[in-house]
Amino acid sequence: MLIKTFGSAVVGVESITITVEVNTDIGIKFFMVGLPDNAVKESQHRITSALKNVGYKMPGKKIVVNMAPADIKKEGSAYDLTIAAGILASSGQMKSNRIEDYIIMGELSLDGGVQSIKGALPIAIQARKEGFKGFILPKNNAREAAIVDGLEVYGIENISELINFFNKEIPLQKTVVDTRKEFYQNLSEVDFDFVDVKGQENIKRALEIAAAGGHNVILIGPPGAGKTMLAKRLPTILPPLSLHEALETTKIHSVSGKLASDSSLISIRPFRSPHHTISDVALVGGGGFPQPGEISLAHNGVLFLDELPEFKRTVLEVLRQPLEERKVTVSRAKFSVEYPASFMLVASMNPCPCGFYNHPEKDCVCSPGVVQKYLSKISGPLLDRIDLHVEVTPVSFNELSKSVQNGETSSTIRNRVVNAREIQEKRFEKSKGIYANAQMSSKQLREICVVDDAGNALLKSAMDKLGLSARAYDRILKVARTIADLDNSSDIKTSHLAEAIQYRSLDKEGWAG
């Protein structure tokens, strides 16, 4: 008897419906075709044991399992439940009259338990698109799939629940999530706040500018100056995620298996902070079975690289293209997948190996030339993609000892950032893929960042006296445009340019001796 059940394969952050055809006939062997990998082939043994332990059995007949389309490689153990349902229905142990209405996915334990899968959200989105009535999957993944409206989602813990649902029509508990309510309820939940940071008002201002214009930023300062503490609070002043951005971000984390079992929708911007020993594949994504890397997990959020010069040169260089294109393509011989990677890069570093170059109180013990060698670990092309270079100085004892918190809260700063972003949205509404000043092309820069004679004179003086590089010119104009937006000014004034010029520390000639 031939039976068809349906599962799904995740490719990139999208899914493709897989038809599992099971045919039982006279004979005794088990055959599986359709480009399955070893994990899928091993499902025979898991299914045999699981069925036996819940009171059913693998039929003593010839079983042929075909997974179509055959040109897509089927990977992982998530097809166990799909195949098991087909075998039970084909052998007459389970009714098959409603089985084609559902996508069925899950990994089986030997005792019949159902284990978690990856990519439940993109699978649910595709199931609704193709008109399936429901999605039966592990209970741990039910909440993330249930954020898709118009699809019945049932979470099960054991294969016996699936069998009873089809045989005895014992209803399964439907998982329901009010997507919008949950999204808006958790939208402002933050663990950190800028009000906790004592002093460092100039650094807070620089991060506000970075958030308002979508600019990448590097913090340079001695150990203990507060670089990491400040960076962790940057997501709290970025504009809140839109529902579309939240779904997009959740899909990536779902594919990676990074969502907790009790979570459904990511409603706060991600903050990823990989260790400096990370490999280039782990950063951008890839592997034999391609998975999203840290830059994709930081999509719509912040990627923080602490101690930037300690990262391997090859790791840093792979960032160059994603920073420009805001996506990454992982290519293999037979296929390629594309992951979104629109993130803000925040990096921090010590000014030298000992950490005390330019320190107001402590002396640097590095030998001549060592500081420049340390800074040269960061290539010019990568540095060229970082708009703000901010020097972080240690906080004084008087600031630290203040018992009263008199700084601005993150929500206050965020309001100003949101207002500036709204100005930019109107400015770039006809430019596809551009939503912030940091993404302006050279042509747009000349049209939008118009400077008067006094501003040109200031820029010329800065270029001459501070020895600023040519590449710093465009960055200064972009940052000045953002400062003007925060000031609600239609024109770029000399005060805006003056503030922007001071955020180009690493471009100054002789900065490192």
C-alpha positions in Angstrom: 0.0 0.0 0.0 1.4 3.4 -1.0 1.0 6.3 1.5 2.3 9.9 1.3 3.3 12.0 4.3 4.8 15.4 4.3 7.9 16.9 6.0 10.1 19.8 5.2 13.8 20.6 4.4 15.3 23.9 5.5 17.6 25.6 2.9 19.1 28.8 4.2 16.3 30.5 6.1 13.5 29.1 3.8 12.0 25.7 3.7 11.0 23.3 0.9 8.2 20.7 1.4 9.4 17.1 1.2 7.0 14.4 0.1 7.8 11.1 1.9 6.3 8.1 -0.1 6.1 4.8 1.8 5.2 1.6 0.0 4.9 -1.8 1.6 5.0 -4.9 -0.5 5.9 -8.6 -0.5 9.5 -9.1 0.7 11.6 -8.4 3.8 14.1 -5.6 3.1 14.0 -1.9 3.9 15.0 0.6 1.2 15.4 4.4 1.5 15.9 6.5 -1.6 15.8 10.2 -2.4 19.3 11.5 -1.4 19.1 10.9 2.4 22.2 11.4 4.5 23.4 8.9 7.2 21.3 10.5 9.9 18.2 9.9 7.8 19.2 6.4 6.9 19.7 5.6 10.6 16.0 6.4 11.2 15.1 2.8 10.5 16.6 1.7 13.8 15.1 4.5 15.8 11.7 3.9 14.3 11.8 0.1 14.9 12.7 0.6 18.6 10.2 3.5 19.1 7.3 1.5 17.6 8.1 -1.6 19.7 8.1 0.4 22.9 4.7 2.0 22.3 3.0 -1.3 21.4 3.3 -1.3 17.6 5.8 -2.9 15.2 7.8 -2.5 12.0 5.9 -4.5 9.4 7.8 -7.7 8.3 7.5 -6.7 4.6 9.5 -5.0 1.9 9.4 -1.3 2.7 10.5 1.4 0.2 10.7 5.0 1.4 11.2 7.7 -1.3 11.9 11.3 -0.3 11.0 13.7 -3.1 12.2 15.9 -4.6 15.2 13.6 -5.0 17.7 16.3 -6.0 17.6 18.0 -2.6 19.8 16.3 0.1 17.8 15.3 3.1 19.8 15.9 6.3 19.3 15.3 10.0 17.0 13.2 12.2 13.9 15.4 11.9 12.2 13.1 9.4 11.9 10.2 11.9 8.3 11.1 12.7 7.4 11.7 9.1 8.7 8.3 8.0 7.2 6.5 11.0 3.8 7.9 10.2 4.1 6.7 6.6 5.1 3.2 7.7 2.3 2.9 10.2 -0.3 4.1 7.7 1.1 2.0 4.8 1.0 -1.2 7.0 -2.6 -0.5 8.2 -1.6 0.2 11.8 -2.8 3.8 11.5 -5.6 5.4 9.6 -4.5 7.5 6.7 -7.6 9.4 5.7 -6.4 12.7 7.2 -2.6 12.3 7.1 -2.0 14.3 4.0 -3.5 17.5 5.6 -0.5 17.8 8.0 3.2 18.5 7.9 4.7 16.0 10.4 8.2 16.5 11.7 10.2 15.3 14.8 13.2 13.2 15.9 12.3 9.9 17.7 13.9 8.6 20.8 14.1 4.8 21.3 11.2 4.9 23.8 8.9 6.7 21.4 9.6 10.2 22.7 9.7 13.1 20.3 12.8 15.4 20.3 13.3 19.0 19.1 14.0 20.0 15.6 15.5 23.1 13.9 13.7 25.5 11.7 10.2 25.1 12.9 9.2 28.7 12.0 10.2 28.7 8.3 8.6 25.2 8.0 5.3 26.6 9.5 5.4 29.6 7.2 5.8 27.3 4.1 3.1 24.9 5.4 0.6 27.8 5.6 1.7 29.1 2.1 1.0 25.6 0.6 -2.4 25.2 2.2 -1.7 22.5 4.8 -4.3 22.3 7.6 -1.8 21.8 10.4 1.7 21.1 11.6 2.5 18.3 14.1 5.9 18.7 15.7 7.7 18.3 19.0 6.2 20.2 21.9 9.4 22.1 22.6 9.1 23.7 19.1 5.3 24.3 19.2 5.4 27.9 20.4 7.8 29.2 17.7 5.7 27.5 15.0 2.4 28.8 16.5 3.3 32.5 15.8 2.2 31.7 12.2 -1.5 32.6 11.9 -3.9 30.4 9.9 -2.2 27.1 10.7 -3.1 24.6 13.4 0.0 23.7 15.4 0.1 20.6 17.6 3.0 19.9 19.9 3.4 16.2 20.9 5.8 14.5 23.4 5.4 10.9 22.2 4.6 9.1 18.9 1.6 7.4 20.6 -0.2 10.8 20.7 0.2 11.0 16.9 -1.2 7.5 16.5 -4.2 8.1 18.8 -4.9 11.3 17.0 -5.4 9.6 13.7 -6.7 6.2 14.9 -9.0 7.1 17.7 -9.4 10.8 16.9 -8.3 11.8 20.3 -7.8 15.5 19.9 -4.3 17.0 20.4 -3.8 20.2 22.4 -3.6 23.1 19.9 -0.8 25.6 20.6 -2.0 29.2 20.3 0.2 32.3 20.5 -1.2 35.8 20.2 1.7 37.0 18.1 1.1 40.8 18.3 0.3 40.8 22.0 3.5 38.8 22.8 5.6 41.0 20.5 4.5 44.3 22.0 4.5 43.0 25.5 8.2 42.1 25.3 9.3 45.0 23.1 10.8 47.1 25.8 12.2 44.4 28.0 15.9 45.2 28.5 18.5 43.9 31.0 20.8 46.9 30.6 20.3 50.7 30.7 22.5 53.7 30.0 21.5 55.2 33.3 23.8 52.6 35.0 26.9 54.0 33.3 28.6 56.7 35.4 30.4 59.4 33.5 31.4 58.8 29.9 28.9 61.3 28.6 31.0 61.9 25.4 31.0 58.1 24.7 27.2 57.9 25.2 26.8 60.8 22.8 29.0 58.9 20.2 26.9 55.8 20.6 23.7 57.8 20.2 25.0 59.1 16.9 26.0 55.6 15.8 22.5 54.3 16.6 20.8 57.2 14.9 22.6 56.8 11.6 23.3 53.0 11.7 27.1 53.7 11.8 29.7 51.2 12.7 31.8 52.2 15.7 35.1 51.3 17.3 35.9 52.1 21.0 39.6 52.6 21.8 40.7 52.8 25.4 42.6 51.2 28.3 41.4 48.1 30.2 38.5 48.8 32.6 37.5 52.1 31.0 34.0 50.7 30.3 34.1 49.8 26.6 32.2 46.5 27.0 29.7 48.0 29.4 28.8 50.7 26.9 28.7 48.4 23.9 26.2 46.0 25.7 23.8 48.9 26.2 23.8 50.0 22.5 20.8 47.7 21.5 18.7 49.5 24.2 18.8 52.8 22.3 18.3 51.3 18.8 14.8 51.7 17.4 12.4 48.9 18.5 12.1 46.0 16.1 9.2 46.0 13.7 7.1 42.9 13.5 8.6 42.1 10.1 12.1 42.4 11.5 11.2 40.3 14.5 9.9 37.5 12.2 13.0 37.7 10.0 15.3 37.5 13.1 13.4 34.7 14.7 13.6 32.6 11.4 17.4 32.8 11.6 17.6 31.8 15.2 15.0 29.0 14.5 17.1 27.6 11.7 20.2 27.6 14.0 18.3 25.9 16.9 19.0 28.9 19.2 15.5 29.5 20.3 14.5 28.4 23.8 11.6 26.0 24.1 9.4 28.6 26.0 10.1 31.4 23.5 8.2 32.2 20.3 9.1 35.5 18.8 12.3 37.5 19.3 11.2 41.0 20.1 14.4 42.7 21.2 17.4 43.4 19.0 20.1 40.6 19.1 23.5 41.3 20.7 26.2 38.8 19.6 29.6 38.9 21.1 31.8 36.0 19.7 35.2 35.2 21.3 38.3 36.3 19.4 39.3 32.6 18.8 36.3 32.2 16.5 36.9 30.8 13.0 35.9 32.6 9.8 33.2 29.9 9.0 31.7 30.3 12.5 31.5 34.1 11.9 30.0 34.3 8.5 28.3 30.8 8.3 28.9 27.7 6.4 30.1 24.2 7.1 29.3 20.8 5.5 25.6 21.4 6.3 25.5 25.2 6.1 24.3 27.1 9.2 24.0 30.8 9.9 27.1 32.4 11.4 27.4 35.0 14.1 26.9 37.9 11.6 23.5 36.4 10.6 22.5 35.8 14.2 23.2 39.5 14.8 20.9 40.4 11.9 18.8 43.5 12.8 21.0 43.9 15.9 24.6 44.4 17.1 27.8 42.4 16.5 30.3 43.2 19.2 33.9 42.3 18.6 35.8 42.7 21.8 39.6 43.1 21.6 39.5 43.5 17.8 43.3 43.1 17.1 43.3 39.7 18.8 41.0 38.3 16.1 42.7 36.4 13.3 43.3 38.5 10.2 41.4 36.1 7.9 38.4 36.3 10.3 38.3 40.1 10.1 38.7 40.2 6.4 35.6 38.1 5.7 33.5 40.8 7.3 34.2 43.3 4.5 31.7 42.1 2.0 28.8 41.5 4.4 29.3 45.0 5.9 28.7 46.4 2.4 26.0 44.1 1.0 24.2 43.3 4.3 23.9 39.6 3.3 26.3 36.6 3.0 26.2 33.9 0.4 27.6 30.5 1.3 28.4 28.6 -1.9 29.1 24.9 -2.3 29.7 22.7 -5.4 26.0 21.7 -5.8 24.1 24.6 -4.2 24.4 28.0 -2.5 22.4 29.5 0.4 22.0 33.2 1.3 21.7 34.5 4.8 20.7 38.1 5.8 23.4 40.0 7.7 22.3 43.5 8.3 24.0 44.4 11.6 25.8 47.2 13.3 29.4 46.5 14.0 30.7 47.6 17.4 34.4 46.9 18.1 36.6 47.6 21.0 40.4 47.5 21.5 43.2 48.6 23.7 45.4 51.2 22.1 48.5 49.0 22.5 49.5 45.6 23.8 50.0 46.8 27.4 46.8 48.9 27.1 48.0 52.2 28.5 49.1 54.2 25.4 47.8 57.8 25.8 46.6 57.0 29.3 46.3 60.2 31.4 47.9 58.6 34.5 49.7 55.4 33.7 52.8 55.0 31.4 52.9 52.8 28.3 55.7 50.2 28.5 55.5 49.1 24.9 58.7 49.5 22.9 58.9 51.9 19.9 57.0 50.7 16.9 54.9 48.2 18.8 51.9 50.4 19.0 51.8 50.9 15.3 52.3 47.2 14.7 49.5 46.4 17.0 47.1 48.8 15.2 48.2 47.5 11.8 46.5 44.1 12.6 43.3 45.9 11.6 43.4 46.3 7.8 42.7 49.6 6.1 39.7 48.3 4.1 38.0 47.1 7.3 38.8 50.3 9.2 37.3 52.2 6.2 33.9 50.6 6.9 33.9 52.0 10.5 32.5 55.5 10.7 33.2 56.5 14.3 36.5 56.0 16.1 36.0 56.9 19.7 38.6 57.2 22.4 37.4 56.0 25.8 39.1 57.4 28.9 39.0 56.0 32.4 36.2 57.3 34.7 37.4 59.5 37.6 36.9 58.6 41.2 34.6 61.5 41.7 32.2 60.1 39.0 32.4 56.5 40.3 31.7 57.5 43.9 28.5 59.4 43.1 25.6 57.7 44.8 22.9 59.5 42.8 22.3 58.3 39.2 21.8 61.5 37.2 22.5 60.2 33.6 19.8 59.8 30.9 17.9 56.5 30.6 18.1 54.4 27.5 14.4 55.2 26.7 15.1 58.9 26.6 18.1 58.5 24.3 16.1 56.0 22.1 13.3 58.6 21.6 15.8 61.0 20.0 17.3 58.1 17.9 13.8 57.1 16.7 13.1 60.7 15.6 16.3 60.9 13.6 15.6 57.5 12.0 12.1 58.7 10.9 13.8 61.7 9.1 16.1 59.3 7.3 13.2 57.0 6.3 11.5 59.8 4.6 14.8 60.9 2.9 15.5 57.4 1.5 11.9 56.2 0.9 12.7 56.0 -2.9 16.0 54.2 -2.4 15.6 50.5 -2.2 17.6 48.8 0.6 18.8 52.1 2.2 17.2 53.2 5.5 20.1 55.0 7.3 22.8 57.6 6.6 25.5 55.1 7.0 24.3 53.3 3.8 24.5 56.3 1.5 26.2 55.8 -1.8 28.8 58.3 -3.1 26.3 59.9 -5.4 23.7 60.3 -2.6 26.4 61.8 -0.4 27.1 64.6 -2.9 23.3 65.3 -3.2 22.3 65.1 0.4 25.4 66.2 2.4 25.8 69.7 1.0 28.1 71.9 3.0 28.4 75.7 2.9 31.6 77.7 2.5 32.3 77.9 6.2 31.9 74.1 6.5 34.2 73.5 3.5 36.8 75.8 5.1 36.6 73.8 8.4 36.9 70.5 6.5 39.9 71.7 4.6 41.6 72.9 7.8 40.9 69.5 9.5 42.3 67.6 6.5 45.5 69.7 6.5 46.2 70.2 10.2 45.1 66.8 11.6 46.4 64.8 8.6 43.0 63.1 8.0 43.0 60.6 5.2 40.9 61.0 2.0 38.6 58.1 3.1 37.8 60.1 6.3 36.1 62.8 4.3 33.0 60.8 3.3 32.7 59.3 6.8 32.8 62.8 8.3 30.0 64.0 6.0 27.8 61.0 6.8 28.3 61.4 10.6 27.7 65.1 10.3 24.4 64.4 8.5 23.3 62.2 11.3 24.2 64.8 13.9 22.2 67.3 12.0 19.2 64.9 12.0 19.5 64.5 15.8 19.5 68.3 15.9 16.4 68.3 13.7 18.3 70.5 11.3 17.8 70.4 7.5 21.3 71.8 6.9 24.7 70.5 8.0 26.2 73.3 10.1 29.9 73.9 11.1 29.1 72.7 14.6 27.9 69.3 13.2 31.0 69.0 11.1 33.3 69.9 14.1 31.7 67.2 16.2 32.0 64.6 13.4 35.7 65.4 12.8 36.6 64.5 16.4 35.3 60.9 15.8 38.2 60.0 13.4 40.9 59.3 15.9 42.6 56.5 14.0 42.9 58.6 10.8 45.0 61.3 12.5 48.6 61.3 11.4 50.9 60.4 14.2 48.1 59.0 16.4 50.2 56.0 17.2 53.6 57.6 17.0 
